[in-house]
Amino acid sequence: MDYETLLTVQGYAKFFLILAVFIIFYSYAYSIYKRQKTGERDFEKYSKLVHDDSSVSMPLEERKKDKDIDNKEK
């Protein structure tokens, strides 16, 4: 494999790697937007943690009290 072919393969690999990172990032950002819009999760609450992170703060969400979770924690 000569040097020019190696540079071509490296260029294509870099392009597809950047494309994959771009697709993953935007799909994650869209999923956050969609969950916020449907009301499944309120990400505004999590942004308040930056300013209010003391040990006496109220929890943001209640813990689930399922039997399966209780058994796994023991």
N, CA and C atoms as a LAMMPS dump frame, in Angstrom:
ITEM: TIMESTEP
0
ITEM: NUMBER OF ATOMS
222
ITEM: BOX BOUNDS ff ff ff
-5.0000000000000000e+02 5.0000000000000000e+02
-5.0000000000000000e+02 5.0000000000000000e+02
-5.0000000000000000e+02 5.0000000000000000e+02
ITEM: ATOMS id mol type element x y z
1 1 1 N 0.861 -1.169 0
2 1 2 C 0 0 0
3 1 3 C 0.907 1.232 0
4 2 1 N 0.744 2.067 -0.991
5 2 2 C 1.595 3.252 -1.063
6 2 3 C 1.034 4.378 -0.192
7 3 1 N 1.797 5.42 -0.055
8 3 2 C 1.48 6.524 0.858
9 3 3 C 0.206 7.26 0.459
10 4 1 N -0.015 7.442 -0.83
11 4 2 C -1.188 8.167 -1.298
12 4 3 C -2.474 7.4 -0.992
13 5 1 N -2.451 6.1 -1.164
14 5 2 C -3.614 5.266 -0.842
15 5 3 C -3.891 5.291 0.652
16 6 1 N -2.84 5.267 1.445
17 6 2 C -2.984 5.32 2.897
18 6 3 C -3.633 6.637 3.332
19 7 1 N -3.235 7.748 2.731
20 7 2 C -3.847 9.036 3.044
21 7 3 C -5.316 9.087 2.624
22 8 1 N -5.634 8.455 1.505
23 8 2 C -7.026 8.412 1.052
24 8 3 C -7.883 7.607 2.02
25 9 1 N -7.396 6.46 2.441
26 9 2 C -8.131 5.629 3.399
27 9 3 C -8.287 6.375 4.721
28 10 1 N -7.247 7.059 5.152
29 10 2 C -7.31 7.829 6.396
30 10 3 C -8.343 8.955 6.293
31 11 1 N -8.415 9.604 5.151
32 11 2 C -9.386 10.67 4.94
33 11 3 C -10.812 10.148 4.992
34 12 1 N -11.07 9.012 4.323
35 12 2 C -12.405 8.426 4.376
36 12 3 C -12.762 7.971 5.785
37 13 1 N -11.812 7.387 6.489
38 13 2 C -12.079 6.933 7.857
39 13 3 C -12.408 8.116 8.763
40 14 1 N -11.682 9.197 8.616
41 14 2 C -11.946 10.382 9.426
42 14 3 C -13.317 10.978 9.105
43 15 1 N -13.672 11.005 7.83
44 15 2 C -14.975 11.528 7.426
45 15 3 C -16.108 10.712 8.035
46 16 1 N -16.022 9.381 7.938
47 16 2 C -17.097 8.536 8.457
48 16 3 C -17.137 8.541 9.977
49 17 1 N -16.012 8.709 10.629
50 17 2 C -15.992 8.813 12.083
51 17 3 C -16.671 10.109 12.533
52 18 1 N -16.367 11.206 11.869
53 18 2 C -17.007 12.486 12.2
54 18 3 C -18.499 12.425 11.896
55 19 1 N -18.884 11.773 10.811
56 19 2 C -20.296 11.608 10.469
57 19 3 C -21.023 10.794 11.539
58 20 1 N -20.408 9.729 12.028
59 20 2 C -21.03 8.904 13.067
60 20 3 C -21.189 9.693 14.363
61 21 1 N -20.176 10.457 14.748
62 21 2 C -20.267 11.275 15.964
63 21 3 C -21.353 12.331 15.804
64 22 1 N -21.447 12.933 14.643
65 22 2 C -22.478 13.927 14.357
66 22 3 C -23.871 13.324 14.493
67 23 1 N -24.084 12.146 13.928
68 23 2 C -25.397 11.492 13.983
69 23 3 C -25.742 11.101 15.419
70 24 1 N -24.783 10.567 16.16
71 24 2 C -25.034 10.178 17.548
72 24 3 C -25.36 11.397 18.395
73 25 1 N -24.607 12.474 18.249
74 25 2 C -24.844 13.679 19.038
75 25 3 C -26.217 14.271 18.763
76 26 1 N -26.572 14.416 17.499
77 26 2 C -27.855 15.025 17.177
78 26 3 C -29.031 14.122 17.523
79 27 1 N -28.865 12.81 17.45
80 27 2 C -29.961 11.932 17.872
81 27 3 C -30.145 12.007 19.382
82 28 1 N -29.071 12.148 20.145
83 28 2 C -29.177 12.314 21.592
84 28 3 C -29.837 13.659 21.934
85 29 1 N -29.429 14.716 21.256
86 29 2 C -30.024 16.027 21.495
87 29 3 C -31.506 16.018 21.137
88 30 1 N -31.884 15.34 20.064
89 30 2 C -33.292 15.247 19.68
90 30 3 C -34.084 14.443 20.714
91 31 1 N -33.49 13.372 21.256
92 31 2 C -34.207 12.579 22.248
93 31 3 C -34.439 13.386 23.522
94 32 1 N -33.468 14.215 23.916
95 32 2 C -33.657 15.087 25.082
96 32 3 C -34.765 16.096 24.794
97 33 1 N -34.758 16.691 23.617
98 33 2 C -35.79 17.653 23.233
99 33 3 C -37.165 16.994 23.234
100 34 1 N -37.246 15.794 22.699
101 34 2 C -38.524 15.09 22.611
102 34 3 C -39.052 14.736 24.005
103 35 1 N -38.175 14.257 24.9
104 35 2 C -38.605 13.921 26.261
105 35 3 C -39.036 15.168 27.023
106 36 1 N -38.376 16.286 26.787
107 36 2 C -38.755 17.544 27.44
108 36 3 C -40.111 18.015 26.923
109 37 1 N -40.325 17.908 25.611
110 37 2 C -41.562 18.381 24.992
111 37 3 C -42.766 17.546 25.419
112 38 1 N -42.603 16.226 25.533
113 38 2 C -43.715 15.36 25.905
114 38 3 C -43.976 15.358 27.401
115 39 1 N -43.078 15.927 28.177
116 39 2 C -43.27 15.98 29.617
117 39 3 C -42.803 14.736 30.336
118 40 1 N -42.106 13.859 29.637
119 40 2 C -41.604 12.64 30.263
120 40 3 C -40.573 12.959 31.34
121 41 1 N -39.741 13.952 31.083
122 41 2 C -38.73 14.348 32.039
123 41 3 C -38.523 15.853 31.92
124 42 1 N -38.323 16.507 33.063
125 42 2 C -38.13 17.956 33.079
126 42 3 C -36.653 18.243 33.326
127 43 1 N -35.943 18.6 32.279
128 43 2 C -34.512 18.83 32.394
129 43 3 C -34.194 20.189 33.009
130 44 1 N -35.189 21.049 33.133
131 44 2 C -34.981 22.341 33.792
132 44 3 C -34.629 22.122 35.268
133 45 1 N -35.21 21.079 35.878
134 45 2 C -34.909 20.779 37.279
135 45 3 C -33.433 20.45 37.459
136 46 1 N -32.88 19.699 36.514
137 46 2 C -31.493 19.283 36.62
138 46 3 C -30.535 20.461 36.456
139 47 1 N -30.951 21.464 35.704
140 47 2 C -30.074 22.625 35.535
141 47 3 C -29.983 23.439 36.826
142 48 1 N -30.977 23.307 37.69
143 48 2 C -30.937 24.016 38.972
144 48 3 C -29.905 23.429 39.924
145 49 1 N -29.451 22.217 39.667
146 49 2 C -28.444 21.592 40.523
147 49 3 C -27.13 22.365 40.526
148 50 1 N -26.875 23.09 39.48
149 50 2 C -25.637 23.856 39.399
150 50 3 C -25.607 24.922 40.49
151 51 1 N -26.737 25.517 40.765
152 51 2 C -26.798 26.579 41.754
153 51 3 C -27.179 26.096 43.149
154 52 1 N -27.883 24.989 43.235
155 52 2 C -28.354 24.495 44.523
156 52 3 C -27.887 23.053 44.7
157 53 1 N -26.668 22.866 45.142
158 53 2 C -26.14 21.514 45.276
159 53 3 C -25.726 21.19 46.715
160 54 1 N -26.411 21.768 47.671
161 54 2 C -26.073 21.495 49.065
162 54 3 C -26.644 20.143 49.486
163 55 1 N -26.168 19.638 50.603
164 55 2 C -26.602 18.322 51.069
165 55 3 C -27.994 18.354 51.672
166 56 1 N -28.528 19.526 51.975
167 56 2 C -29.855 19.625 52.565
168 56 3 C -30.927 19.937 51.521
169 57 1 N -30.575 19.927 50.257
170 57 2 C -31.545 20.204 49.189
171 57 3 C -32.532 19.053 49.078
172 58 1 N -33.703 19.373 48.613
173 58 2 C -34.726 18.351 48.39
174 58 3 C -34.356 17.523 47.159
175 59 1 N -34.659 16.225 47.172
176 59 2 C -34.39 15.395 45.992
177 59 3 C -35.228 15.864 44.799
178 60 1 N -34.68 15.715 43.609
179 60 2 C -35.395 16.148 42.415
180 60 3 C -36.521 15.194 42.054
181 61 1 N -36.294 13.904 42.235
182 61 2 C -37.294 12.905 41.891
183 61 3 C -37.414 11.904 43.023
184 62 1 N -38.6 11.332 43.157
185 62 2 C -38.815 10.277 44.139
186 62 3 C -38.229 8.973 43.61
187 63 1 N -37.748 8.148 44.517
188 63 2 C -37.239 6.847 44.111
189 63 3 C -38.393 5.896 43.879
190 64 1 N -38.209 4.962 42.948
191 64 2 C -39.231 3.963 42.676
192 64 3 C -39.227 2.939 43.804
193 65 1 N -40.392 2.491 44.206
194 65 2 C -40.515 1.551 45.301
195 65 3 C -41.102 0.236 44.809
196 66 1 N -40.537 -0.312 43.752
197 66 2 C -41.006 -1.589 43.226
198 66 3 C -40.379 -2.737 44.008
199 67 1 N -41.016 -3.877 43.967
200 67 2 C -40.47 -5.052 44.645
201 67 3 C -39.166 -5.494 44.001
202 68 1 N -39.069 -5.367 42.673
203 68 2 C -37.863 -5.779 41.974
204 68 3 C -36.676 -4.929 42.393
205 69 1 N -36.872 -3.658 42.538
206 69 2 C -35.788 -2.773 42.919
207 69 3 C -35.376 -3.039 44.363
208 70 1 N -36.364 -3.286 45.251
209 70 2 C -36.049 -3.568 46.639
210 70 3 C -35.234 -4.848 46.777
211 71 1 N -35.549 -5.841 45.966
212 71 2 C -34.815 -7.092 46.042
213 71 3 C -33.39 -6.948 45.527
214 72 1 N -33.188 -6.127 44.516
215 72 2 C -31.858 -5.951 43.948
216 72 3 C -30.944 -5.16 44.884
217 73 1 N -31.507 -4.285 45.677
218 73 2 C -30.68 -3.459 46.561
219 73 3 C -30.19 -4.221 47.771
220 74 1 N -30.839 -5.311 48.136
221 74 2 C -30.459 -6.068 49.338
222 74 3 C -29.286 -6.951 49.109
